[in-house]
Amino acid sequence: LVKHIDRIDVLRGVAILSVILFHLLGTVFGKDHPGFHDKILDVAAVPYQWWLLSPLSLGWTGVALFFVISGYVIHRSRLLAKNFTWLDFLKRRFWRIYPAYFIFLVVFSVAKGVPLLSADFLLHLLMLQNLTDQTFFGGINGVFWSVAVECQLYALYPVLISCRRYIPMLPLSGAAATIWLLIAYTFADLPPNNPAIWASPFLLWPAWTIGAVIAEKHIGGSRLFNRRAAWIIVILLLLFASSAIQPLYPLAFNLAAIAWAAVLDSYVFKSAVLGKVETIACTVGAASYSIYLIHQPIMVFVLHSASLNRSTLMLLGGILFTPAIVSLGWLSYSMIEKRFNFASTRVRTH
């Protein structure tokens, strides 16, 4: 089997904790972004307490990091596999992703009273809920959209490999994203409207692909970003601009992915022993998928049931809820994910 990289789990831990804090901010204040007025950031739309915690509003970039990690891990595994087949790839991805997803899909559907024969449930069952605005976030679990996009990016992976003899992977996905973006600007309303269009797998494809490109570089003994600090500073400035100017907002996800890719490129390339904080993050990251699947519906239920002011909710959410949801995610990881992951490891790729 391909050697596991602990530093990838460290980054997964950072990603999931960022997402939890992002959703905590949004749940407590009712919005995770101020929104726009005349296509510019509406600074008066949220109270001053929100602005004091506004760095947490960038926690959504953890999802972009998950996409970068996915591209890196999957492409690296393929390149290092001795006897890779696309059938084995699909089997491994199914056992890794779908069982836990299906279990919590049913659990949250029943808990929220969503009929199991409804369009919302059936589209979620087929990982197609992100294709319509009505079911994109759905009434089941708002974070499930990214799992569907991830699976659709798996389906696009053979296209990257098949076409790479004619055009490199990143230019190919970048060209597809640019074409999609131009079409979206022409026919769709600006975000946050039409999420199915603005979070299409074609538009988010570069975020996944850049991870795959870094994997190739690392296997070859080199890195993609030679001036990491400069890249990160420039991309962060562009990211802040895209968050503040509505027409640029659709660029934010891929910009965040580039910034995180520069971090991954440098961090994973290191060989030093993990420190104590990194070890904790690594432990959290190992269970990040289960934590991601369960955290938001439980958070909304718990915090909306508490009759407390916003400051107290944020404090308790950070101190009590986050460790609790991480622990619950670990339980799910141990009882569900690991069992089905064992099934996936039986599908040999070497």
C-alpha positions in Angstrom: 0.0 0.0 0.0 1.1 3.6 -0.6 2.7 5.1 2.5 0.4 7.2 4.6 1.5 10.9 5.2 0.8 12.2 8.7 1.2 15.8 7.6 -1.8 15.4 5.3 -3.8 14.5 8.3 -2.5 17.5 10.1 -3.8 19.7 7.3 -7.1 17.8 7.4 -7.3 18.7 11.1 -6.7 22.3 10.3 -9.3 22.2 7.6 -12.1 20.6 9.7 -11.5 22.9 12.7 -11.6 25.9 10.4 -14.9 24.7 8.9 -16.4 24.1 12.3 -15.6 27.6 13.6 -16.9 29.1 10.3 -20.2 27.3 10.8 -20.2 28.3 14.4 -20.0 31.9 13.5 -22.8 31.6 10.9 -25.0 29.6 13.2 -24.7 32.1 16.1 -25.1 35.3 14.0 -27.4 34.0 11.3 -24.9 34.7 8.5 -21.3 33.8 7.8 -20.7 36.6 5.3 -22.0 40.2 5.5 -23.5 40.0 2.0 -23.3 42.7 -0.6 -24.9 46.1 -1.2 -24.5 47.5 -4.7 -22.1 44.7 -5.4 -19.8 45.8 -2.5 -19.3 44.2 0.9 -22.2 45.4 3.1 -20.3 46.4 6.3 -23.5 47.5 8.0 -25.2 44.2 7.6 -23.7 42.5 10.7 -23.1 43.7 14.3 -19.7 44.8 15.6 -19.4 41.5 17.5 -19.4 39.7 14.1 -16.5 41.9 12.9 -14.5 41.1 16.0 -14.8 37.4 15.1 -14.6 38.0 11.3 -11.3 36.0 10.8 -13.5 32.9 11.5 -15.5 33.8 8.3 -12.5 32.6 6.3 -13.0 29.1 7.8 -14.9 28.1 4.6 -11.5 27.9 2.9 -11.0 24.7 4.8 -13.3 23.1 2.2 -10.9 24.4 -0.5 -8.1 22.8 1.4 -10.0 19.5 1.5 -10.2 19.6 -2.3 -6.5 20.3 -2.7 -5.7 17.4 -0.3 -8.0 15.1 -2.3 -6.3 15.8 -5.6 -2.9 15.4 -4.0 -3.7 12.1 -2.2 -5.6 10.4 -5.0 -3.1 11.3 -7.8 -0.2 10.4 -5.6 -1.7 7.0 -4.9 -2.3 6.4 -8.6 1.2 7.3 -9.5 2.8 5.1 -6.9 0.4 2.2 -7.4 1.9 -0.9 -9.1 -1.2 -2.2 -10.8 -3.7 0.6 -11.0 -7.1 0.1 -12.6 -10.0 2.5 -12.9 -12.4 -0.2 -11.5 -10.3 -0.6 -8.4 -10.1 3.2 -8.1 -14.0 3.5 -8.2 -14.3 0.6 -5.7 -11.9 2.2 -3.2 -13.6 5.6 -3.5 -17.0 4.0 -3.0 -16.0 2.2 0.2 -14.1 5.3 1.5 -16.9 7.8 0.9 -20.3 6.3 0.5 -21.1 4.1 3.5 -20.7 6.8 6.2 -22.3 9.3 3.9 -25.4 7.0 3.4 -25.8 6.3 7.1 -25.8 9.9 8.1 -28.0 10.8 5.1 -30.7 8.5 6.4 -30.1 9.6 10.0 -30.5 13.3 9.3 -33.3 12.8 6.8 -35.3 10.9 9.4 -34.4 13.4 12.2 -35.6 16.4 10.0 -38.7 14.6 8.7 -37.5 14.5 5.1 -39.4 11.7 3.3 -37.1 9.0 2.0 -38.8 9.1 -1.4 -38.6 12.9 -1.8 -36.7 14.5 -4.6 -34.3 16.0 -2.0 -33.4 12.6 -0.5 -33.2 10.8 -3.8 -30.9 13.4 -5.3 -28.7 13.2 -2.2 -28.7 9.4 -2.5 -27.3 9.7 -6.1 -24.9 12.5 -5.1 -26.6 14.8 -7.5 -28.1 17.3 -5.0 -25.6 20.0 -6.0 -27.1 20.2 -9.5 -30.2 22.2 -8.5 -30.5 25.3 -6.5 -33.4 23.9 -4.6 -31.6 20.9 -3.3 -28.0 22.3 -3.2 -28.0 22.9 0.5 -31.3 21.0 1.0 -33.2 20.3 4.1 -31.0 17.4 5.2 -27.4 18.6 5.7 -26.0 21.8 4.2 -22.4 20.4 4.0 -23.4 17.4 1.8 -23.0 19.5 -1.4 -19.3 19.3 -1.2 -19.3 15.6 -0.9 -21.3 15.4 -4.2 -18.9 17.8 -5.9 -16.0 15.7 -4.7 -17.5 12.5 -6.2 -18.1 14.3 -9.5 -14.5 15.4 -9.5 -13.6 11.7 -9.1 -15.6 11.2 -12.3 -13.6 13.9 -14.1 -10.2 12.5 -13.0 -10.0 10.0 -15.9 -10.6 13.0 -18.2 -7.5 14.7 -16.8 -5.4 11.6 -17.3 -6.7 10.9 -20.8 -6.3 14.4 -22.1 -2.9 15.1 -20.5 -1.0 13.9 -23.5 -2.5 16.9 -25.4 -2.8 19.5 -22.6 -1.4 19.5 -19.0 -3.8 18.9 -16.2 -3.9 22.4 -14.6 -4.4 24.3 -17.9 -7.1 21.9 -18.9 -9.1 22.3 -15.7 -8.4 26.0 -15.7 -9.7 26.4 -19.2 -12.8 24.4 -18.3 -13.4 26.6 -15.2 -12.9 29.8 -17.3 -15.4 28.8 -19.9 -17.9 27.8 -17.2 -17.3 31.1 -15.4 -17.9 33.1 -18.6 -21.2 31.2 -19.2 -22.2 31.7 -15.6 -21.5 35.4 -15.7 -23.7 35.6 -18.8 -26.7 33.6 -17.7 -26.7 33.4 -13.9 -27.4 35.8 -11.1 -24.3 36.7 -9.0 -23.7 34.7 -5.8 -25.0 33.8 -3.3 -27.8 33.2 -5.9 -27.6 30.1 -8.1 -25.2 28.1 -5.9 -25.6 25.1 -8.2 -23.9 27.1 -11.0 -21.3 28.9 -8.9 -20.2 25.8 -7.1 -20.2 23.5 -10.1 -17.5 20.8 -10.3 -16.3 22.4 -13.5 -15.7 25.7 -11.8 -14.0 24.2 -8.8 -12.0 21.7 -10.8 -8.7 23.7 -10.5 -8.9 23.5 -6.7 -8.7 19.7 -7.0 -6.3 19.6 -9.9 -3.6 21.8 -8.3 -3.3 19.1 -5.5 -2.7 16.5 -8.2 0.0 18.6 -9.8 1.8 19.1 -6.5 1.7 15.3 -6.0 3.6 14.8 -9.3 6.1 17.4 -8.3 6.8 15.8 -4.9 7.2 12.4 -6.4 9.7 13.9 -8.8 11.6 15.5 -5.8 10.6 19.1 -6.5 8.0 21.6 -5.5 5.4 23.7 -7.4 5.8 26.9 -5.4 9.4 28.1 -5.1 8.4 31.4 -3.5 5.7 30.2 -1.2 5.5 33.4 1.0 5.1 35.7 -2.0 2.4 33.4 -3.5 0.4 33.3 -0.3 0.5 37.1 0.2 -0.6 37.9 -3.3 -3.3 35.2 -3.3 -4.6 36.3 0.1 -4.9 39.9 -1.1 -6.9 38.7 -4.2 -9.0 36.5 -1.9 -9.9 39.4 0.3 -10.8 41.4 -2.8 -13.0 38.6 -4.1 -14.8 38.4 -0.8 -15.5 42.2 -0.8 -16.5 42.7 -4.5 -19.5 40.6 -5.6 -18.5 40.0 -9.3 -15.2 38.6 -8.1 -16.7 36.4 -5.5 -16.9 33.3 -7.8 -13.1 33.4 -7.9 -12.7 33.1 -4.2 -12.8 29.3 -3.9 -10.0 28.6 -6.4 -8.0 31.5 -5.0 -8.2 29.9 -1.5 -7.2 26.6 -3.0 -4.1 28.1 -4.5 -3.1 29.7 -1.2 -3.6 26.4 0.6 -1.8 24.6 -2.1 1.3 26.7 -1.5 1.1 25.8 2.2 0.7 22.0 1.4 3.5 22.2 -1.2 5.9 23.3 1.5 4.6 21.6 4.6 4.2 18.1 3.2 7.6 18.3 1.6 9.2 18.5 5.1 10.4 15.4 6.9 10.7 16.6 10.5 9.0 14.8 13.3 5.6 16.2 14.2 5.3 18.5 17.3 2.6 18.1 20.0 0.2 20.5 18.4 0.7 18.9 15.0 0.1 15.4 16.6 -3.3 16.6 18.0 -4.2 18.1 14.6 -3.2 14.8 12.9 -5.5 12.9 15.3 -8.4 15.2 14.5 -7.6 15.1 10.8 -7.8 11.3 10.7 -11.5 11.5 11.6 -12.2 14.7 9.7 -14.6 13.1 7.2 -16.9 11.8 9.9 -16.6 15.1 11.8 -17.5 17.0 8.6 -20.5 14.8 7.9 -22.1 15.3 11.3 -21.1 18.7 12.7 -23.4 21.2 11.1 -26.9 19.7 11.7 -25.9 18.9 15.3 -24.5 22.4 15.8 -27.6 24.1 14.5 -29.9 21.9 16.7 -27.8 22.4 19.9 -27.2 26.2 19.5 -30.7 27.0 18.4 -32.1 25.2 21.4 -30.0 27.2 23.8 -31.5 30.5 25.0 -28.3 32.4 25.4 -26.8 35.6 24.0 -24.4 35.5 21.1 -21.2 36.0 23.0 -22.1 33.1 25.4 -23.0 30.9 22.5 -19.7 31.6 20.7 -17.8 30.9 23.8 -19.6 27.7 24.7 -19.5 26.7 21.1 -15.8 27.0 20.9 -15.0 25.6 24.3 -17.6 22.8 24.6 -19.2 22.1 21.3 -16.1 21.8 19.2 -14.4 19.2 21.4 -17.7 17.3 21.8 -18.3 17.2 18.0 -14.7 16.1 17.4 -15.2 13.3 19.9 -18.4 12.2 18.3 -16.8 12.3 14.9 -14.0 10.1 16.3 -16.6 7.6 17.5 -18.2 7.6 14.0 -14.7 7.2 12.5 -13.9 4.2 14.7 -17.3 2.4 14.4 -18.2 3.2 10.8 -15.4 4.6 8.7 -12.6 2.3 9.8 -14.7 -0.8 9.2 -15.5 0.2 5.6 -12.0 1.5 5.0 -10.9 -2.0 5.7 -13.1 -3.1 2.8 -11.5 -0.5 0.6 -7.9 -1.6 1.4 -8.8 -5.1 0.2 -9.1 -3.6 -3.3 -5.4 -3.7 -4.2 -3.9 -1.2 -6.5 -0.4 -2.8 -6.6 
